């Protein structure tokens, strides 16, 4: 399955990192656990599961050395635990866990237990509120049963830790689309899921983005400024039609020296990247954005930033451009990397046809 750059599409002006993913940020890890199950519907069985867990780990012990963080909400019909703490303290103390809406409790509980196993000071010196964000995959996956287990969360966390530091482009090719938390997601009329992208700034710092895409109308799909959704052939009839008011989670991570204020401002810009792909933030949609920065990381209890100097003011402009470009590209990667998935009640979410998209972009409307 191609990524954006494989189609000759250039998003924005800044260069990507070596893998074009969040794994270009030093220390970052990204892992998934996919839950794919076919059983009779409840109450006889657990039904059809097309769901999972994805973990973004900034690296290191986040309890003893939290990272500066900020958050923003474009439309709030969704959930992200730990968001209030991030806004109040300007710090993130756990990796970011992504899953489906009705699995948040399961993932939160498992995250607490697994992180306590790693760091016995949790619950003794202080407590944690894991960051767990969600989108609704009930178009394809049965939500009336708790499909995700502690073992799934452990597997995703372990995979994230294992991916840090050694990622290649070939590795990234298996980390997007219908995997982990993205297994049951639908975006802009096609199969969505997990996407990632990166941008390298002139000062050498990197901004990486992970998206969980589950929003929008096919007619609004925009690729590098081309109204592709209106130009692509209509998908075959049948298979149901998902609600357009889905959600999108965007997690941005940088190794730059940003403080909590800078992270909050960075998070807000993610919405511009979504808009460039066709999002209008529907009434029932949850667009929730979190930004983390490792450049001013400090030991627990010490003010983040000391003795470093945070990037502020106009010096943040490059970071803003990077997160907008990387968010747009990550959304498109989530579409291009996802294969067709069929799920509950005969519903199907079809893959974005890459060859047809290439033809559209090469035509008069695409100007390529």
RAQUIGI-V811156 format. One record per pair of residues at least 6 apart in sequence whose C-alpha atoms are under 6 Angstrom apart, sorted by sequence separation. I is the first residue (numbers start at 1). GAP is how many residues later the second one is. If there is no record, write none. Layout:
BEGIN
i-><I;I>
gap-><GAP;GAP>
END
This chain:
BEGIN
i-><39;41;116;186;200;222;298;342;362;17;39;40;185;199;221;297;341;361;39;185;199;221;296;341;39;198;220;296;340;38;198;219;340;37;182;197;218;219;340;37;182;197;339;36;196;36;196;35;178;195;35;70;177;195;35;70;177;194;34;176;194;33;176;193;33;70;193;32;69;192;32;68;69;267;31;68;69;267;31;67;267;30;67;30;66;187;29;66;187;188;217;29;186;187;188;189;216;263;28;185;187;188;189;28;63;188;28;62;215;27;62;214;215;101;188;214;98;100;101;214;96;97;98;99;100;101;213;258;94;98;100;212;100;212;245;57;211;247;249;251;253;255;257;56;211;245;246;247;248;249;250;251;252;253;254;255;256;257;56;110;210;245;247;249;251;253;255;55;210;55;209;54;209;54;140;208;53;208;53;207;52;82;137;207;82;137;206;82;81;81;205;259;273;80;258;272;80;257;258;79;257;266;270;273;274;222;273;221;222;221;220;216;99;98;50;49;48;49;48;47;46;55;54;55;239;240;239;239;135;33;33;33;199;32;31;54;53;54;31;52;53;198;31;52;197;30;51;29;29;51;50;51;197;29;50;196;29;195;28;195;27;27;195;195;194;226;193;192;192;34;34;33;191;32;19;19;177;176;191;190;191;177;178;190;191;176;177;190;190;90;21;22;21;22;20;21;20;17;25;16;17;16;17;15;16;15;22;22;70;68;69;68;70;71;69;70;72;71;72;140;141;140;77;77;78;77;76;75;75;74;73;73;72;71;71;70;70;69;69;68;68;67;67;65;65;64;65;64;48;12;4;3;3;1>
gap-><6;6;6;6;6;6;6;6;6;7;7;7;7;7;7;7;7;7;8;8;8;8;8;8;9;9;9;9;9;10;10;10;10;11;11;11;11;11;11;12;12;12;12;13;13;14;14;15;15;15;16;16;16;16;17;17;17;17;18;18;18;19;19;19;20;20;20;21;21;21;22;22;22;22;23;23;23;23;24;24;24;25;25;26;26;26;27;27;27;27;27;28;28;28;28;28;28;28;29;29;29;29;29;30;30;30;31;31;31;32;32;32;32;33;33;33;34;34;34;34;35;35;35;35;35;35;35;35;36;36;36;36;37;37;37;38;38;38;38;38;38;38;38;39;39;39;39;39;39;39;39;39;39;39;39;39;39;39;40;40;40;40;40;40;40;40;40;41;41;42;42;43;43;44;44;44;45;45;46;46;47;47;47;47;48;48;48;49;50;51;51;51;51;52;52;52;53;53;53;54;54;54;54;54;54;55;55;56;56;57;58;63;82;83;91;92;93;93;94;95;99;101;102;102;107;107;108;109;112;119;122;123;123;124;125;126;127;127;128;128;128;128;129;129;129;130;130;131;132;132;133;133;133;134;134;134;135;135;136;136;137;138;138;139;140;140;141;142;143;145;146;147;147;148;149;150;157;158;158;159;159;160;160;160;160;161;161;161;162;170;175;175;176;176;177;177;178;181;181;182;182;183;183;184;184;185;186;187;190;191;191;192;193;193;194;194;195;196;196;203;203;204;207;208;208;209;210;211;212;213;214;215;217;218;219;220;221;222;223;224;225;227;230;233;234;235;235;236;296;313;329;330;333;336>
END
